[in-house]
């Protein structure tokens, strides 16, 4: 199965066709509304806006597996993201990223190592995966790596 074949719904519960990202880089990020890292939404939106004209997109994936920091309904998540951070990038349904209930999307992403060599389970909210134009994972970044860091920006630019 490729990235583009994964079945997932959008935040409104409608099927989200990951095939729309074919030939375009996408930064997949597990997000949460009540986390100390939640302010990263602002930089994720800025990154999305800066490069969307070149085909790039951020894809937010809400998850409530880390200290219950994404407890809201889909409607509450959408409202929070829109009103607090002006989020315009696509968002998926809330999923599990670790454990027996891990969504198939994360089965594809988690085998890739980050810059420190970490593979496997997601460590916390806001872990980031850059999926290249060909659907393969080009890079993985830890939760505390800021979306506008040189490391992330350079990887995004190289993927365009």
PyMOL commands that set and color helices and strands:
alter all, ss='L'
color gray80, all
select helices_A, chain A and resi 3-5+18-21+40-54+74-85+104-109+150-159
alter helices_A, ss='H'
color red, helices_A
select strands_A, chain A and resi 7-9+15-17+26-31+57-62+90-91+128-131+137-141
alter strands_A, ss='S'
color yellow, strands_A
deselect
rebuild
show_as cartoon
